Amino acid sequence: MPEYQNWLFNQRDHIATLTLNRPDQSNRLTPETFQELHDITDHLSISKDIWVVIVEAKGKHFSVGMDVAVIGSMIGNSEEQFREGLKGMQRDLDAFEGLRKPTIAKLHGFCLGGGLILALCCDFRIASRRTVLGFPEVKRGVPVIMGTQRVRRVVGVTITKELILQAKNINANVAKEYGLVDEVVAPDELDEAVDTLASIFLSLPPRTVGAAKHIIDYGHQLSLRDSQDMEIDVQAELLDSPDFKEAIESFFENREPRYSGE
């Protein structure tokens, strides 16, 4: 893996940890942040040795959102520049969200705007009790242009309007009630809670987990018949995989499976 300006990359066992590394800027996000994330995603997608991904951040905050300098630079841009810049960042987030591996966001401090959108691109979100979440964009004259529907599909229309139209911040417990995060723990228990969740995926066949994630994420966009056909197609891709055979054989032999990621 190359070194990045905005991210640190670490791997232990089959767990990859991506760490936002702009602590002096409260992990404000820039186009380069997303471009680097896209490059890392490309590596993750082809690495058979990585089965689960954790996204965290250095410093006091997960992320306070987009760098205001980026928002300021929109003034004076041509419409074409504006559109292409945002489409590029959307593509970067789409690529990460579509990764066929389970992803976990570890949230602390402020998790705002684009930082919260990044967290919503993960499959699971675990937050410290002290985490503050929200969408301040409308205060800057900007709707949530990289993820309004990412919010809506998680918490529904009513709560999405409450959060976005009012530029409202909420604490982690309220976010849990809304379904915005999956688990809230004491700050000193955050690392353990995330590691415990990540370890679950070390005992499961990774390609099957990835296939199930793909079906869940994309099947809802299809008709019932098309989504059922998609399930068949995705399972058919696994028929000759060693891990599928190992899952079946270990079941009948009444032993713990030994998966290889193949």
C-alpha positions in Angstrom: 0.0 0.0 0.0 1.3 3.5 -0.8 1.3 6.2 1.8 -1.5 8.8 1.7 -1.8 12.4 2.9 -5.3 12.0 4.4 -5.4 8.4 5.6 -3.4 5.8 7.5 -3.8 2.2 6.6 -3.2 -0.7 9.0 -3.9 -4.4 8.7 -3.9 -7.1 11.4 -5.2 -10.6 10.8 -7.9 -10.1 8.2 -9.0 -6.7 9.5 -8.1 -3.5 7.7 -8.3 -0.2 9.6 -8.6 3.1 7.7 -7.8 6.1 9.8 -8.7 9.7 8.8 -5.5 11.6 9.5 -6.2 15.3 9.5 -6.5 15.8 13.3 -5.2 19.4 13.2 -8.1 20.1 10.8 -10.7 18.2 12.9 -10.6 15.7 10.0 -12.2 18.1 7.6 -12.8 16.4 4.2 -11.5 17.5 0.9 -11.8 16.1 -2.7 -8.3 14.6 -2.1 -9.7 12.7 0.9 -12.3 11.1 -1.2 -9.9 10.4 -4.1 -7.5 8.6 -1.8 -10.4 6.7 -0.3 -11.3 5.5 -3.8 -7.7 4.3 -4.3 -7.8 2.5 -1.0 -11.1 0.9 -1.9 -9.6 -0.4 -5.1 -7.0 -2.2 -3.1 -9.5 -3.5 -0.5 -11.7 -4.9 -3.2 -9.0 -7.2 -4.7 -7.3 -8.2 -1.5 -8.5 -11.7 -0.5 -6.6 -11.3 2.8 -8.9 -8.5 4.0 -12.3 -9.6 5.3 -13.6 -6.6 7.3 -12.8 -2.9 7.3 -12.9 -0.4 10.2 -13.1 3.4 9.5 -11.9 5.6 12.3 -10.2 9.0 12.8 -7.2 10.4 14.7 -7.7 13.3 17.1 -10.7 14.7 19.0 -13.3 14.2 16.3 -14.3 11.7 13.7 -14.9 14.5 11.2 -16.5 17.9 11.3 -17.5 17.6 7.6 -16.3 19.2 4.4 -13.5 21.7 4.6 -15.1 25.2 4.4 -12.3 26.2 1.9 -13.8 23.6 -0.5 -17.3 25.1 0.0 -15.9 28.6 -0.5 -14.1 27.5 -3.7 -17.5 26.7 -5.2 -18.2 30.5 -5.6 -17.1 31.6 -9.0 -16.9 28.1 -10.4 -18.6 27.4 -13.7 -21.6 25.1 -13.5 -19.6 22.4 -15.3 -16.7 22.6 -12.8 -19.2 22.5 -9.9 -21.0 19.5 -11.3 -17.9 17.5 -12.2 -16.3 18.1 -8.8 -19.3 16.9 -6.9 -19.9 13.9 -9.2 -16.3 12.9 -8.6 -16.7 12.9 -4.8 -20.0 11.0 -5.2 -18.3 8.4 -7.3 -15.6 8.0 -4.6 -18.2 7.4 -1.9 -20.2 5.1 -4.1 -17.2 2.9 -4.7 -16.4 2.6 -1.0 -20.1 2.0 -0.1 -20.2 -0.7 -2.8 -17.2 -2.6 -1.4 -18.2 -6.3 -1.0 -16.8 -6.5 2.5 -18.4 -5.5 5.8 -17.4 -2.0 7.0 -17.7 -0.5 10.5 -17.5 3.2 11.4 -16.0 4.0 14.8 -17.4 7.4 15.8 -16.3 9.8 18.4 -16.4 13.6 19.0 -18.1 15.5 16.2 -19.4 13.5 13.3 -21.0 16.1 11.1 -22.0 16.7 7.5 -19.8 14.8 5.1 -18.2 13.0 8.0 -21.6 11.5 8.8 -22.3 10.7 5.2 -19.0 8.8 5.1 -20.2 6.9 8.2 -23.5 6.2 6.5 -21.5 4.5 3.7 -20.5 1.9 6.3 -22.6 -1.1 7.1 -22.3 -0.6 10.9 -21.8 2.5 13.1 -20.7 2.3 16.7 -20.5 5.6 18.6 -19.0 6.8 21.8 -21.6 8.2 24.2 -20.0 11.6 23.7 -20.4 11.7 19.9 -22.4 14.6 18.4 -24.0 14.0 15.0 -25.7 16.4 12.6 -25.9 18.1 9.2 -25.0 21.8 9.4 -24.9 22.3 5.6 -28.0 24.4 5.1 -26.4 27.0 7.4 -23.8 27.4 4.6 -26.4 27.5 1.8 -25.7 23.9 0.8 -28.1 21.0 0.8 -26.6 17.6 1.6 -25.5 17.0 -1.9 -23.5 13.8 -1.3 -26.0 11.8 0.7 -29.5 13.0 1.4 -30.9 9.7 0.3 -28.2 7.9 2.3 -29.8 9.5 5.4 -33.4 8.9 4.2 -33.0 5.2 3.6 -31.6 4.7 7.1 -33.9 6.8 9.2 -36.9 7.7 6.9 -38.2 10.9 5.5 -39.5 12.5 8.7 -36.3 12.3 10.7 -34.2 13.2 7.6 -36.2 16.4 7.3 -35.7 17.1 11.0 -32.0 16.6 10.8 -31.3 18.3 7.5 -33.8 21.1 7.2 -33.2 22.3 10.8 -29.4 21.8 10.7 -30.0 19.9 13.9 -27.3 18.3 16.0 -28.1 15.2 18.2 -26.3 13.2 20.7 -25.4 9.5 20.3 -28.3 8.2 22.3 -30.8 10.1 20.1 -29.0 8.9 17.1 -29.4 5.3 18.3 -33.1 5.9 18.8 -33.3 7.2 15.2 -31.4 4.2 13.8 -28.5 6.4 12.7 -26.0 4.4 14.8 -26.2 0.8 15.8 -24.6 0.9 19.2 -23.6 3.5 21.8 -20.9 2.7 24.3 -18.8 4.5 26.9 -15.7 6.2 25.4 -13.3 3.8 27.0 -15.3 0.9 25.6 -15.4 2.0 22.0 -12.3 0.2 20.8 -13.4 -3.1 22.3 -17.0 -2.8 20.9 -15.7 -2.2 17.4 -13.1 -5.0 17.7 -15.8 -7.4 19.0 -18.0 -6.7 16.0 -15.2 -7.0 13.5 -14.1 -10.3 15.0 -17.5 -11.8 14.1 -16.6 -11.6 10.4 -13.4 -13.6 11.0 -15.4 -16.7 11.6 -17.6 -16.3 8.5 -16.9 -17.0 4.8 -15.9 -13.6 3.5 -17.0 -14.0 -0.1 -20.4 -15.1 1.1 -20.7 -12.1 3.5 -19.8 -9.8 0.6 -22.3 -11.5 -1.7 -25.1 -11.1 0.9 -24.1 -7.4 1.4 -24.3 -6.8 -2.4 -27.8 -8.5 -2.5 -29.1 -6.4 0.3 -27.7 -3.1 -1.0 -28.8 -3.5 -4.6 -31.7 -5.9 -4.5 -34.1 -3.4 -3.1 -33.7 -1.3 -6.3 -35.1 -4.2 -8.3 -38.5 -5.9 -8.7 -39.1 -8.9 -6.5 -38.5 -11.3 -9.4 -35.4 -9.5 -10.5 -34.0 -9.4 -7.0 -34.7 -13.2 -6.6 -32.9 -13.8 -9.9 -30.0 -11.7 -8.6 -29.8 -13.9 -5.5 -29.5 -17.0 -7.7 -26.8 -15.3 -9.9 -24.7 -14.2 -6.9 -24.9 -17.6 -5.2 -24.0 -19.3 -8.5 -20.7 -17.3 -8.5 -19.8 -19.1 -5.2 -20.6 -22.7 -6.2 -17.0 -23.5 -7.0 -15.4 -21.5 -4.3 -13.3 -23.4 -1.7 -15.0 -21.6 1.2 -18.4 -22.6 0.0 -17.2 -26.3 0.0 -15.6 -25.8 3.4 -18.8 -24.4 4.9 -20.8 -27.4 3.7 -18.2 -30.0 4.6 -17.5 -28.5 8.1 -21.3 -28.6 8.8 -21.7 -32.2 8.0 -18.4 -33.1 9.7 -19.6 -31.2 12.8 -16.4 -29.1 13.1 -15.4 -25.5 13.0 -14.8 -24.3 9.5 -11.4 -23.0 8.3 -12.0 -20.3 5.7 -9.3 -19.0 3.3 -11.1 -16.1 1.7 -11.2 -18.0 -1.6 
